[in-house]
Amino acid sequence: MKQTLVKSFLFISIIGLIFSACQKGGQNMSKSWLKTNKVIASLKEKFGDEFADRIETGVAQAADLWTKEDGTAEDFASFCEANFITDEEVLNQTFLRFDKNLEQINGLNLEMLRTLQEPVQLEIGQILPVDMLFANYDPFAHVGDDLFKNKIAFAALLNFPHFSLKERLEFGSEWSREDWAKARLVQRFSTRIPSHVLQGISEAMVAADNYISNYNIHMHHLRTPDGDRLFPEGLRLITHWGLRDELKAQYANPEGLERQKMIKNVMEHIINQTIPEVVIDNPEVDWDPESNTVTNLNNEKISDAAEPNTRYEHLLNIFQAQTKADPYSNLATYIDRKFQETREIPEQQFEELLTEILSANVAKDVAGLIKKRLGRELEPFDVWYNGFKPRGAYDEQILDEIVGKRYPNVENFQKDIPYILRNLGFTPEKAKFLGSKIVVDPSRGAGHAMGAARREDNAHLRTRIPETGMKYKGYNIAVHELGHNVEQVLSLNGMDYVLLEGVPNTAFTEGFAFVFQGRDLSLLGLKKEDPMAEHMKALDTFWGTFEIAGVGIVDMRIWRWMYEHPKATPEQLKQATIQIAKDVWNEFFAPVLGMEDQILLSIYSHIIDVALYTPDYSLGHIISFQIEQYLKDKNLGTEMERMCKLGSITPDAWMNAAVGEGISTAPLISAAELAVKKLR
């Protein structure tokens, strides 16, 4: 045991002794029946006072989650006596056995989950009724129960300490890699959530994901009040990604404003749930979003009955499923668990980072530049202005042709991955290895990356490629997802301890994904030398972070509202979401763009189907910018591999080791301020 970890035992011992008194309903409020003091005294007598701190901590941790179903007080005492380890070498070998075996348990269950969900996530044929039943089955739901029932979890709790977020932040900078891996081991067993609760969460998430993945709008079937069709035949866009990216693409079109306004109208109907249900993913009807009327292909009016708040019903179902885990956690809410355990950044600190971006004075200056470049008054959807990007100078149709010719199908993109990675700075050998560990699948949704959890398995990149070939929007997303996949492969296969696989939290993998995504045009051979490129990129990153930070705040406030109104109906949640979006807009965006009461910030699909995910996007932009600044005179491939091998330590510890400074908005804000001066 390393000295730094031993020092922290003193804190854990005190906490451990009162830990069992802090449990909420769902677990025994008092563990006096286990006679832990007697067990501790017995172990001290048997093994000696030199192990006193470890004994007190381990017994308290194990007792905290031991229930009468696990055995009697005598069973508990016998278990502790038989499984407390004093031999340093045996303790280390036990830790390594956990590292090896949990990799297989997690990895094989993930492979099963991925296979069962393929019919609903991949474009491989009709979704059968039984496919949803299989997709709802979550093999992980029972793993936790099983590891407690057969006492594996208790063996970890008895022999290794659990550290709170405060302790990880305070002591983590002094820990060795082994110390960190041991801390992560016990963190996996710090709560005991019943399998039926986890299964309920899985079912709610799968249902919401399926809803979002099939929420497409057939754009050619949108009509103006005069009956005009503004979009080409066959254009099928998923909400929200496809709609937003089509809106962005129209900045390169001199006549794109009318199309952008139509897309905004569609988005608002989705948010308000005034969208006619019949138009969702239906190419057999035409829809005039302005009058909100629907006709069949013979131009005969048909029912325009609105979608019945399905969007908010799914969000509410996820909330209700997550709250069922609250009684089994030492953290009171899902919000607490998301920030303190998953992100490892306190909620207040996280919100302050987003607010620093949203309150930056330079936002008004950037908005002024956008207004000048557009030559018109700003619209609410100009939060998605992409004219600072190099691709803003290219017509979307030209980009579609280039991408479609290069990637007519999934197989071509798969074959090109090593080439892409070599162009990003990876050695031929590393690019070949990474390419062999990433499998490209045809996605029903916009696309996503799914990593592996054991080194024998592969990461999967899901991307949407129409029969006519990949479109630029899909390519841009695919390059983003490739960034995720490369991180996933490197931070698993290059790890010294698999217990440390991954990065600190989702925002960090988003950071790498944004680094890749920002190079999409250069990978097509389209990027030109531009002395102002660095400043344009700073403005683009700042404006994108400004927009998505608002979305993150909306998401956070929605979850707070749901906890304040746990019995809300979908209609009430809808009204609250709309009001929250307006409030956030009026607080941060109205002073910058000049109009009030806008609701576009709540269009994001991940607000609905991924449970408090969107704040990670803005943090990902902040991290990505810091990484990009660090990479200016360095090789991306070499540095990314080094960074990924840091693993899932705490966020600031990772950033300091990766780029030499903690997470900060200052570099991005300063770069945006300089860019404004240069471009005025």
N, C-alpha and C positions, 0 to 999 in steps of 0.2 A: 504494500500500500504506500503510495507516494505521500510525502510529508504534507503537502498542501491539502490533500484530501483528508488526512487525519485531523488537521486543524479544524476543518469544517465539521467534523463529527461532533464537536462540542455543541455547536448550534443545533445540529440535527437531533442530538440526544434530548435537549430541552424540548424542542418542538415535538419530537416523537412521543414523549411522555404525556403530552396533553392532546396529541393528535386524535386519539380515539374519542375524546370528549367533544370534538368539533364536528363529528359526522352528522349529516342531516338524515331525514327520513329515508327509509329504504335500506338502511344498514342499522345495526344495533347501536342505539345511542350510548350505551354503556357497555364496556367490555370487562366489568369487574368479575363476571362469571368465569373469565379465563384465568384469573389469579396471576396476572402478568408479573406482579412484584415477586411472587413466589418463584415463578419461572426464571426471572432475572437473577434472583439470589442463588438459585440452584445452579445456573450456568456459570455464575461468577465463582462459586465454590468449586465447581468441577474444572473450569478452564483457567481461573486466576484473574486477578484484578487488572492485569495488563490488557485484557480484552473487554474491560468494563464498558467503555464508550460504545464499542461495536455491539456488545450484547444488549445494552439498553436501547440503542437505536434500532437494531434488527428485530428484537422482540416486539417493540412498540409498533414498528411498521407492519410486521406480519399480523399482529393481533388486531390492528385497525381494520383489516379486510377479512379476517377470519370470521365465519358465521357458524351457527350451530349445525348447519348442513355439512360443514367441513369436518366436524368432529367435536368431541367433548373437550373439556378443559384438560383432561388427562391426555387426550390425543394431541392437543396443541403442545403440551409440555414435552411429550415424547418426540414430537416432530422437531421441536427446537433443539432438543438435546442430540438427536440423531443427525441433524443437518447443519448445525452451526459449525463453521469451518475455522480452525485455528492455524492450520499449516499454510504458510504463505504460498508454497508451490501448488498445493491442492487448490487453494483459493484462486490462484491465477489460471490454473487449468480449467477450473469450473467456469470462470469468466469467458475463456476462449471457447469452451463448449457451448455456452449460451450464444456467443457470436456466430459460431458455425451453424448451430441447429436452428436458431431463429431465422437465419437467412433462408434456409430451406422451407421452413414453415410459412414464412411470409411470401417467399417467392412462388412456391407451388400453389398456394391459395390465390395469389394474384393471377397466375396463369389460368387457373380455373375460372376465376371471375371474368377475365378478359374474354375467354372462349364463350362463356355463357351469354355474354352481352353483345357478341359480334353481330347477330342478326338484327338487333335494334340500333346498333351504332354504325354499322357498315352498310354500304349500298351493294348488297349481295343477293337481293331478291325480296320477295314479299315477306312482310312481318306476319308470322302466324300467331294465333292466340297463345299457343304454348310458348312462343319465344318470350313474351312478356313475363310469363310465369318463371321461366328459367332466369331471365334477366333480373327478376326481383329476388332471386336466391343469392344471398351474400355469404360465401363460405367464411368470411372473416367474422361474421356475427357470432359464431360459436367458438372461435379460437380462444378468445379471452376467458370465457367460461371454462373451457377444457383445461387451459393452463392453470387455472386456479383449482379446479376440481382434482387434478392429478398432482397438485402441490408444486409444480414447476415454478409458478409465480411466487409462491411463498418462499421457496429456496432462494430466489433472487432478493426478495424483500428482507429476508433474515440476514443475508450476508453482505449486502451492498447498500449504501445510503441513498436516500432520495433527497434531492435538493430543490428548494423552491426557486422561483424565477429570481427573486431578490438575491438569493445565495449564488445562483449561477452567474448572475451579472457581477456580483461582488468578488467572487473567488475564481471565476472561470479563467481569467487572464493568466492565472498562476498554474493552471492545471496542465498536465501532460496529455498526450493523445490517449493514453490508456485511461487516465482519470476521466476524461470526457466520455469515452466509450462506456465506462462503468456507470457514469451518471445517466447516460441515455438508456442503459439497460433497465435500471430501476424505474426510470420515468415511464417506461412502457407499462409498468404494472402499478402505477400510482393510483389508478381508479379501477373499479370493478363494476362495469356496466353490464347488466344482464343481456343475454343474447337476443331476447325478444325485443328489447329496446333498440339495439343496434340493427336488427332486422327491419324494424319499423322505419328507422332513419334511412336505411338503404332503399326500401321500397318507395319512400317519398321522393328521394333524390332521383331514382331511376325514372319514376313517372314524370317528374318535372323535366328531366333531361330529354326524354322521349317527346314530350310536348314541344319543347324548344327546338329540338332537332328537326321537327317536321313543320315548323311554323314558317312557311315560305309564302312569298307574294309573287304572283306571276305579273311582271311589270308591263308586258305588252297589253295586258287586259285592264290596265288603268286608263281611264278616259277623262278628258277635260269636259267641262259643261257643253262645249261645242262638239264633242264626240271625237276629238283628236286623240291619237295614240302617240305618246311622247317617247316610248321606249321600244327597242327592237324586239322582234318576235323571239320567243324562246328564253328570254331573260327571266330567270327564276332566282329570287334573292331571299336569303334566310334573314330572319329578324334576330338581332338587330344589326349584326355584322355586315351582311350584304347590303342592307338599305343604307347604312351609314357610309360604307365604302363607295357605293354608287353615288351618293351625294357628294362625297369628296372628289370623285372622278370628274364631276361636272364643273369643277372650277377651271378645268382646262378647256371647257367647251364655251365659246362665246355666247351660245344660246342656252346655257345650262341652268340659268336662274329659275326658269319656269319648272324645270324638272326637279330642282332642289326644293322648291316650294311644295310640289306635289308629294315628294318623299316626306317632308316635314309633316304634311297633312296626314299621311298614312301612319307615321309614327305616333302622332297625337291620338288618332283613332285607336291604335293598339293600347296606348297607355290608358286612355279613358274607357277602353272596352266598349267603344261605340262601333268598332269594326264589324261589319256583317260577317257572321260566322261562316257563311257559305263561300266567302272569297278566299279563305285561308287554304293555301296550297291547292287551289282549284283552277285549272286552265279552261274550264267550261263556262265561265261567267265573266262578264265585264263589270267594272266598278268605277263609279265616278266619286272619288273621295271628297270632292267639294260639296256635292249635294248628298253624299252618302247613300246613293241609290245603286241598285244592282239590276242588271239585265242578263238574259241568257244570250247565246250567240246569235239568236234571231232578233235581238234588240227588243225583247219583250220583258217587261218588268217582272221580277220575281221577289221573293221574300228577302228583306234586308234585316232580318232579326239579328240583333247584336250578339256577339260572343258573351256568354253569361258569366263574366268575371272569372273565367277559367284561369287567367294569368295569376290573379291574386289568390285564388284557391290553392294553386300549387305552392306558392310562397308560404301561405298559412299552414299548409300540410307539413312542409319542411320545418317550420318554426315549432309546430306542435310536437312533431317527432323528436326534435332536438331537446325540447324542454323536458321530455320524459327521462332524459339522462341526467338532468340537474340534481335530483335527489341522491345520485350515486357518486357525485363529484365533490371534492373539497372546494371547488370554485363554483360560485353560486349560479352562474348562467353560462349559456353557450358563448355569449360575448366574452366573458372572462376567459373561458377556455381557449377561444380563438386567439385572443391577444396574448395571454400569459403563457399558455402552453404551446400553441401552434406557431404564433409569430414571435413570441418571446420579446415583445416590445410592449410595455404598458400602454393601455388604451389612450390615456391622456397624452403621453409622449408621441404616440402615433398620430393622433389628431392634430397635435401642434405642428408636426412636420407638414401635414396637408394644408393647414391653415397658413403656414408661412408662405407657401406657394400662392394660395388663393388671395392673400393679403398683400402680396408684393406690389409695390408701386409701379414696377415696370410693366405689369399686365396692361395698364391703360396705354402705355407707350406702344406696346406690341399691337394692341387693338387699333391704335391710330395708324400704324403702318399697314395693317390689313385693310382698313378702310381706304387708305390712299391707293393701295395696289389694286383693289377691286373697283375703285372709282364710283362707289355708291355707299349709301347708308348701310350699316351693318344689320344683318338678320340674326335671329337666335341661333340658327344652324351654323353660323360662322365660328362657333366654338370648334367646329371640325375643319376649319380652313387648313388646306394642305399646300398652299402656294409657296411655302418656304422649302418644301421638299424638292429635290431635283426632278422627281417624276411628275411634279405639278406642271412641268413644261412639256410633257408628252401627252399626246392624245391617247385616251384609254383604248381606243380601237387598235391603234398601232401596237400598243403594249400587248393587247390580247393576241394579235397576230404573231408577234415574236414568241410569246410564251406558248401559244397553242402549237406552233410549229416545232418547238423544242420538246414540249411535253404533251404529246397527244394522249397519253394514258399513264396510269400509275407506274407501269413497268419502266417507262423512260425516266421518270423522276427518280425511281429507285436506283437505276443504273448510274445516274448522274451525281449521286450524293458524294462519292469520293472526289470527283472533279470539283464540285462546289467547295468541298472542305479544303482541297489543295489551294484553291483560289483565295480562301480565307486565311491561309497561312499555316495550315497543318502539313506536316511532312507527308510524303506519299505513303509511307508505312502506316502512320497514324490515321490518315484519311481512309486507307483501305480497311483498317481494323474497325474504325467507327462506322463505316459504311456497311460492314458485315454484321454490325450489332443493331442496325436500325431497319425495321421492316415498314414499308409504306403500304397503307390500306386505303381503299376508297370509302370516304366518310359520307354518312347521311347528313351530318351537321356541317357547320362551317369548317371544322377541323380541330384536332387537338392532339396533344402528345401524351402517350402513356408509357411511362418508364417501366423497367423491370425491377424486381426486388431480389433476384439472385443472379449471380454472374453467368450462369449457364444459359440464361434466358436473354431475349432481345427487347429493346425498346420499340415502340410502335408509333409511327407517324400517320395520323389520319388526315386525309385531305380530300376535298371535293373536286373531282375532275369530270366535267360533262362529256357526253359522247363526242362532242365536236372538239374536244381538247381542253387543256387547262386554260383558264382565264387569268388575267393579271391579278385580280383580287384573290383568287385561290392560290396563286403562286406566292403572293406577298404573305399570305397567312401560312403557307407551307414553309417558307423560309423562317418565319417566326417560330413555328413548331419545331423545325429542325434545330434551332438554337436550344429549345427545351431538351430535345432528344440527345444532343451532344453533351449537354450538362449531365443528363441522367446517366448516360453511359460512362462518362469520365468519373462522376462522383460515386459510382458503384464499383466499377471494375478497377479503378485506381486507388481504392481506399485500403488503408492498413487495417481498419476494423470496420466490418460491414455495419455494425451498430451505429457508425457515424456516416453512413451513406446519405447522399443528398446534400442539400444546401440548407442554410438556417431556416428559411421559410419560402413560401411561394414567390414572394417579391423578388428573391434573388434569381430564381430560374426565369422569372419574367424579365429580369435585367439582362440576362444573357440572350434571351429570345429577342429583345429589342435591339441588342447589338447586332445580331444576325440580320434582323429585318431591315435595319438601316442600310444594309449593304446589298439589298436586293437588285437594284439597278446595275451596280458595278458587276454583279455576277452575270448579268445579261450583256455586259460589255457596253453599257449605255452611259456610264458616268463620265462626265467631262471635267477637266481641270478648271477650277473656278476659285479665284483668289478670295472670294467672299463665302466660299462653301462652309467654312468652319462657323462663321457667324450665322449663316442661314440655318445650319443644323442646330445651333444653340436656340434660335428663335422657334424652330419647329418643335424641338424637345420641350422648351418651356411652355409653349402654347398647348401642346398635347398633354403635358403634365397638369397644367392649369385646368383644362377641361375634365380630365379623369379624376383629379383630386375632388372636384365638385361631386362627381358620381360616387366616389368613396364616402364622402360625408353624408350624402343622401342614403346610401346603403346602411351606414352606421346608425343614422337617426331612425331609419325604418325599424331596425332590430330593437332599438331602445323603445320605440313606440309599441312594438308587439309585446315586449315584456311588461310594459305599463298597461296594456290592454289584452291580456291573455285570452279573453273570450270574444275577441273581435270577429266579426263576420267578414267574408271576402269583400263585400261592399264597403264596409267601414275601413278595411285595410286599403282598398283602392283610394278612397277619399283622403285618407291619411297620407298615403304615398304621394298623391298629387300635391297636397298641401306642403309636404316636406320638400318636394322638388321645387315648388314655388318659393318657399322660404329660403332655401339654399341659394337659389338663383338670385333672389332679391338682395340677399346679404353680400354675395361675392361677385355675381356676374352682371347684374343690372348697372352698377356703377361703372363697369368696364365697357359693356356693349350697348347700354342705353335703353333697354326695354325691360319691363317687369313681368312677373307672374308667368314665366315660361316653365314648361314641364319636361323638356327633352332630356334632362339629366336622368330621368327614371326609365328610359327606354332600354337600358342595358339588360340583355338576357341573363347575364350572370347574377344580377340582383335576384332573379326569380329562381334559378336552378342550382346555384352553387353555394348558397348560404354564407353571406358576408365575405365574398371573395374579392369584390371590386376594389377595396382599399389597397390590395396588393399591386394593382396595376400602377397606381401613382408612385408607390414606393419603388416599384420596379423601374420606372422612368428615372427617378432620382438616383438609384443605384447604377443604372445603365450609364447615365451621364458621367458619374464619377469613374466608372470603369473605362469609358471611352477617353476621358481626359488622361487617365493613367496610361492607356495604350497608345497614345499619340506617337511615340518613338519606339514602340515595342511590337513584337510579333503576337498576333491574336491567338494563334494556335498554341504556342508555348505558354503564354500567360494564362490562357483559359484552363489549360490542363493543370497548371500549378494551383490556380485558385480553386478549381473543383475538388482537388485533393484535400482541401481544408476541411470539407465535410460539414456536418450539421452542428457546428458550434453556435454560440450566440451571435446575433447579427453584427453588433459593433466589433466583437472580437474577430469575426470573419473579415469585416471591411478593413480593419486595421492591418490584419495580416495580408490581405489581398492588395490594397491600394495605399496603405500607409495612413489612413485617416478614417474616422468613424462616419456613420451615415449623416449627411448634411445637405441641406438645400442651398447653402451659400454658393457653392461653385456654379450651380445652374442659374441662380438668380443673377450672380455677377456676370456670367457669360452673356445672359440675355441683355443686361444693361449695356454691356460693351457693344453687343451686336446692334442694338438700337442706335447708338451713337454713330456707328460705322455706316449704317444704312440710311440715315436721315439725309 
